Amino acid sequence: MKKTWGDKRYHSLNYFLRNKFKEKVFKISLDAGFSCPNRDGTISYGGCIYCSERGSGDFAGDRNFSISSQFEDIKLMMNKKWKNGKYIAYFQAYTNTYDSIDRLKERYDEAVRQEGVVALAIATRPDCLSEEVIELISSYTDKVYTWVELGLQTANEEIAKLINRGYTLDVFEDALLRLRKRNIDVVVHTILGLPEEEEEDIINTIKYLSHKDIQGIKLHLLHLLKGTPLVKLYEEGRLTFFSQEQYIDLICKIITLLPQDMVIHRLTGDAPRSLLIEPVWSLKKWEILNNIDSKLEEEDLYQGKCYK
């Protein structure tokens, strides 16, 4: 059945948040000073091959400052564009459950105490979610809307090894099951266009996730950033990138395969202009999003149209 979410043909995060909180809600991206087991030698060194020096937190606050200070600085910038609204405290950089319980609690507590915070979002790895950590996260669900973001990227085990993800699919499934047992919402990250990934692999990942108990999804375009291990594959000619038109076609197909109650948190990605090598067209974010909207309209496509 055809459905729209406000002016969109997909269940956008903006629509979901406005419907839930009855006003504009902004994301405040924080860097709590954590590390990652895929960088410090616990699992591996160097991280996933696409990950920037800042642990995918290139637009987060400065870890040299407190959570409160980061929050206030970003909030002031947001208020220049939008005068009113509420906030999501988003722990974005590195692995945000990878520390002692006391230190995690200290950081989370400081974030949810900030004025106007109505939600807590924690980005992490599924292999860094002990029962104690999940219990801690669960304790915030009565205070603010809370969700956990898991970086799966792909359901293909061979590609996962190639990108140095550092864990297998059963680890993801176990973490998902344990989070959902505590009624913690889960948002899953995917990256489209990974090395040696065919369109069939991408569609298989989407179909796999569309039938899991997840509440949201992020669709990221693969970015080649300076200083990442991915550059070596690029120099060896083992990496190709979507054209803008190919990417838009793929995204529209993906949207039709997702269930209508799944919130789409992202349709592309942001990369620092100073670090981005390819694809340069990805810097035109609003053009991409507008072209996705246009194609969905022209071809009468919408979220869930091909979901079974």
HELIX and SHEET records of a PDB file:
HELIX    1   1 LEU A   13  PHE A   21  1                                   9    
HELIX    2   2 ILE A   67  LYS A   81  1                                  15    
HELIX    3   3 ILE A  101  VAL A  112  1                                  12    
HELIX    4   4 PRO A  126  CYS A  128  5                                   3    
HELIX    5   5 GLU A  131  SER A  138  1                                   8    
HELIX    6   6 GLU A  157  LEU A  162  1                                   6    
HELIX    7   7 LEU A  169  LYS A  181  1                                  13    
HELIX    8   8 GLU A  199  SER A  210  1                                  12    
HELIX    9   9 LEU A  230  GLU A  235  1                                   6    
HELIX   10  10 GLN A  244  LEU A  257  1                                  14    
HELIX   11  11 VAL A  280  LEU A  283  5                                   4    
HELIX   12  12 LYS A  285  GLU A  298  1                                  14    
SHEET    1   A 7 VAL A  25  LEU A  30  0                                        
SHEET    2   A 7 LYS A  86  PHE A  91  1                                        
SHEET    3   A 7 VAL A 117  THR A 124  1                                        
SHEET    4   A 7 TYR A 145  GLN A 153  1                                        
SHEET    5   A 7 ASP A 185  LEU A 192  1                                        
SHEET    6   A 7 GLY A 216  LEU A 221  1                                        
SHEET    7   A 7 VAL A 263  ARG A 266  1                                        
SHEET    1   B 2 LEU A 224  LEU A 225  0                                        
SHEET    2   B 2 LEU A 276  GLU A 278 -1                                        
END                                                                             
